[in-house]
């Protein structure tokens, strides 16, 4: 994952979710940070910020389970 993508994800998490900690590694679970409503908000943010769409049939909460998985999802749908 590109450093600027990771920074963007971290900045969003920090601004939106109280449970976010700066010391989370990219592999740490976000399940206690992002609730189910927050997942939908995050998908909307990612789609708008990185200009892609996750088809409903391809969405699964695991795609947002860690910063690393979020980065992989962005790469998968943007081709970068």
BELLINQUI-V419204 format. One record per residue. RES is the residue in one letter. PHI is phi as a letter, one per 40 degrees, with the letter a starting at -180 (none if undefined). D_CENTER is the distance of its C-alpha to the mean C-alpha in whole Angstrom. Layout:
<<RES | PHI | D_CENTER> <RES | PHI | D_CENTER>>
This chain:
<<X | none | 12> <X | c | 14> <X | d | 14> <X | c | 13> <X | c | 10> <X | d | 9> <X | c | 11> <X | c | 9> <X | c | 6> <X | c | 9> <X | c | 11> <X | c | 9> <X | d | 8> <X | c | 12> <X | c | 13> <X | b | 12> <X | b | 12> <X | d | 15> <X | c | 14> <X | c | 12> <X | b | 15> <X | c | 15> <X | c | 16> <X | c | 13> <X | c | 13> <X | c | 10> <X | c | 12> <X | c | 12> <X | c | 11> <X | b | 9> <X | c | 11> <X | c | 14> <X | c | 11> <X | b | 10> <X | c | 12> <X | c | 13> <X | c | 13> <X | c | 10> <X | c | 8> <X | c | 10> <X | c | 10> <X | c | 6> <X | d | 7> <X | c | 10> <X | c | 9> <X | c | 7> <X | c | 10> <X | c | 12> <X | c | 11> <X | b | 11> <X | f | 14> <X | a | 13> <X | b | 13> <X | c | 12> <X | d | 16> <X | d | 16> <X | c | 18> <X | b | 15> <X | c | 12> <X | a | 12> <X | d | 10> <X | c | 10> <X | c | 8> <X | b | 5> <X | c | 8> <X | a | 7> <X | c | 6> <X | c | 8> <X | c | 7> <X | c | 4> <X | c | 7> <X | c | 9> <X | c | 8> <X | d | 8> <X | c | 12> <X | c | 13> <X | c | 13> <X | b | 14> <X | g | 16> <X | b | 15>>
